[in-house]
Amino acid sequence: MAPRNPLVLITIMLGAVSIASVAYVIVDLDTLFRGMIVVSSHPLRYALTALAR
């Protein structure tokens, strides 16, 4: 078996962290009105009232 290369292990770990971060952001943005990244509902409510006229 070949010896372990630290650069390869670091690259694999960075890739795993990147994939986990992307998955977290996708899940967090899927829930717009709660979570760490919160989007205000005021512009959407304003647009709906403007469309209802």
Backbone as ProteinMPNN parsed JSONL, in Angstrom:
{"seq_chain_A": "MAPRNPLVLITIMLGAVSIASVAYVIVDLDTLFRGMIVVSSHPLRYALTALAR", "coords_chain_A": {"N_chain_A": [[0.841, -1.172, 0.0], [0.501, 2.257, -0.754], [2.193, 5.099, 0.732], [0.512, 7.564, 2.754], [-0.443, 10.672, 1.44], [-0.176, 13.912, 2.57], [-1.124, 16.205, 1.229], [-3.075, 15.242, -0.49], [-4.966, 14.301, 1.337], [-5.705, 16.712, 2.593], [-6.832, 18.038, 0.417], [-9.021, 16.386, -0.151], [-10.468, 16.733, 2.221], [-11.041, 19.499, 2.086], [-12.663, 19.482, -0.169], [-14.828, 17.978, 0.799], [-15.764, 19.675, 2.824], [-16.515, 21.841, 1.25], [-18.63, 20.751, -0.295], [-20.423, 20.117, 1.747], [-20.941, 22.689, 2.695], [-22.217, 23.876, 0.49], [-24.51, 22.279, 0.363], [-25.682, 23.014, 2.804], [-26.223, 25.762, 2.369], [-28.058, 25.6, 0.269], [-30.207, 24.26, 1.514], [-30.747, 26.129, 3.522], [-31.494, 28.403, 2.06], [-33.787, 27.429, 0.968], [-35.681, 27.64, 2.901], [-36.946, 30.49, 3.294], [-37.966, 32.384, 5.152], [-37.103, 31.78, 7.669], [-34.311, 30.687, 9.637], [-30.712, 30.939, 9.202], [-30.034, 32.725, 7.139], [-32.15, 35.194, 6.373], [-34.925, 36.32, 4.563], [-36.72, 39.242, 3.919], [-40.266, 39.626, 4.023], [-41.613, 41.828, 3.211], [-41.162, 43.209, 0.612], [-42.352, 41.317, -1.115], [-44.989, 41.258, -0.214], [-45.695, 43.907, -0.812], [-45.518, 43.839, -3.619], [-47.559, 42.008, -4.188], [-49.828, 43.42, -3.323], [-49.743, 45.499, -5.143], [-50.194, 44.155, -7.522], [-52.758, 43.268, -7.098], [-54.359, 45.396, -7.518]], "CA_chain_A": [[0.0, 0.0, 0.0], [1.303, 3.478, -0.866], [2.101, 5.972, 1.909], [-0.504, 8.617, 2.652], [0.05, 11.975, 1.045], [-0.953, 14.93, 3.296], [-1.78, 17.121, 0.303], [-4.292, 14.582, -0.984], [-5.93, 14.292, 2.44], [-6.203, 18.08, 2.766], [-7.695, 18.311, -0.73], [-10.274, 15.646, 0.056], [-11.199, 17.392, 3.316], [-11.58, 20.76, 1.57], [-13.779, 19.137, -1.048], [-15.961, 17.562, 1.63], [-16.299, 20.881, 3.475], [-17.183, 22.63, 0.21], [-19.901, 20.106, -0.623], [-21.31, 20.294, 2.9], [-21.34, 24.099, 2.736], [-23.2, 24.089, -0.575], [-25.758, 21.634, 0.787], [-26.268, 23.835, 3.865], [-26.764, 26.992, 1.793], [-29.254, 25.234, -0.49], [-31.285, 23.989, 2.468], [-31.076, 27.363, 4.229], [-32.211, 29.281, 1.153], [-35.084, 26.833, 0.687], [-36.569, 28.158, 3.944], [-36.586, 31.903, 3.207], [-38.424, 33.238, 6.235], [-36.519, 31.352, 8.933], [-32.969, 30.161, 9.434], [-29.607, 31.869, 9.384], [-30.192, 33.751, 6.111], [-33.581, 35.497, 6.399], [-35.377, 37.261, 3.55], [-37.894, 39.981, 4.361], [-41.467, 39.379, 3.222], [-42.23, 43.112, 2.873], [-41.245, 43.467, -0.831], [-43.315, 40.415, -1.727], [-46.331, 41.744, 0.136], [-45.915, 45.119, -1.589], [-45.773, 43.453, -5.015], [-48.88, 41.379, -4.261], [-50.863, 44.473, -3.241], [-49.718, 46.247, -6.396], [-50.813, 43.304, -8.535], [-54.18, 43.086, -6.804], [-55.111, 46.615, -7.908]], "C_chain_A": [[0.893, 1.245, 0.0], [1.168, 4.318, 0.403], [1.081, 7.086, 1.67], [0.156, 9.953, 2.34], [-0.79, 13.043, 1.747], [-1.696, 15.895, 2.37], [-3.083, 16.529, -0.231], [-5.355, 14.567, 0.115], [-6.526, 15.677, 2.668], [-7.158, 18.434, 1.629], [-9.036, 17.602, -0.59], [-11.108, 16.299, 1.152], [-11.796, 18.717, 2.846], [-12.75, 20.515, 0.621], [-15.022, 18.746, -0.262], [-16.597, 18.763, 2.331], [-17.038, 21.747, 2.461], [-18.546, 22.049, -0.14], [-20.894, 20.26, 0.522], [-21.799, 21.74, 2.996], [-22.388, 24.404, 1.678], [-24.537, 23.469, -0.194], [-26.45, 22.461, 1.866], [-26.903, 25.098, 3.296], [-28.026, 26.693, 0.998], [-30.434, 24.988, 0.443], [-31.706, 25.267, 3.178], [-31.842, 28.323, 3.319], [-33.57, 28.716, 0.754], [-36.121, 27.291, 1.713], [-36.266, 29.645, 4.096], [-36.904, 32.706, 4.457], [-37.969, 32.788, 7.61], [-35.146, 30.76, 8.638], [-31.914, 31.239, 9.608], [-29.667, 33.019, 8.377], [-31.69, 34.006, 5.961], [-33.883, 36.554, 5.339], [-36.643, 37.932, 4.064], [-39.072, 39.691, 3.444], [-42.127, 40.687, 2.771], [-42.26, 43.389, 1.363], [-42.246, 42.558, -1.546], [-44.735, 40.84, -1.436], [-46.674, 43.01, -0.643], [-46.242, 44.793, -3.044], [-47.152, 42.812, -5.16], [-49.989, 42.403, -4.164], [-50.897, 45.298, -4.525], [-50.373, 45.451, -7.522], [-52.31, 43.154, -8.333], [-55.009, 44.288, -7.246], [-55.655, 46.529, -9.286]], "O_chain_A": [[1.921, 1.276, 0.677], [0.14, 4.257, 1.078], [0.828, 7.488, 0.534], [1.187, 10.304, 2.914], [-2.004, 13.086, 1.545], [-2.789, 16.352, 2.706], [-4.073, 17.241, -0.4], [-6.531, 14.801, -0.165], [-7.727, 15.801, 2.91], [-8.187, 19.066, 1.863], [-10.078, 18.186, -0.889], [-12.327, 16.406, 1.021], [-12.942, 19.026, 3.175], [-13.72, 21.273, 0.621], [-16.135, 19.136, -0.613], [-17.821, 18.858, 2.422], [-18.077, 22.324, 2.781], [-19.518, 22.793, -0.267], [-22.077, 20.508, 0.289], [-22.956, 21.979, 3.343], [-23.35, 25.122, 1.95], [-25.586, 24.077, -0.409], [-27.673, 22.597, 1.849], [-28.007, 25.467, 3.696], [-28.979, 27.471, 1.052], [-31.541, 25.462, 0.184], [-32.896, 25.475, 3.416], [-32.762, 28.996, 3.785], [-34.419, 29.453, 0.252], [-37.315, 27.322, 1.413], [-35.436, 30.031, 4.919], [-36.165, 33.634, 4.788], [-38.4, 33.349, 8.618], [-34.862, 30.376, 7.503], [-32.202, 32.327, 10.108], [-29.38, 34.163, 8.729], [-32.421, 33.141, 5.478], [-33.18, 37.559, 5.235], [-37.536, 37.264, 4.585], [-38.903, 39.529, 2.235], [-43.104, 40.652, 2.023], [-43.313, 43.781, 0.861], [-42.915, 42.992, -2.485], [-45.594, 40.788, -2.316], [-47.81, 43.176, -1.087], [-47.137, 45.398, -3.634], [-47.841, 43.05, -6.153], [-51.001, 42.276, -4.855], [-51.964, 45.746, -4.946], [-51.039, 46.028, -8.383], [-53.05, 42.938, -9.293], [-56.233, 44.197, -7.337], [-56.304, 47.466, -9.753]]}, "name": "protein", "num_of_chains": 1, "seq": "MAPRNPLVLITIMLGAVSIASVAYVIVDLDTLFRGMIVVSSHPLRYALTALAR"}
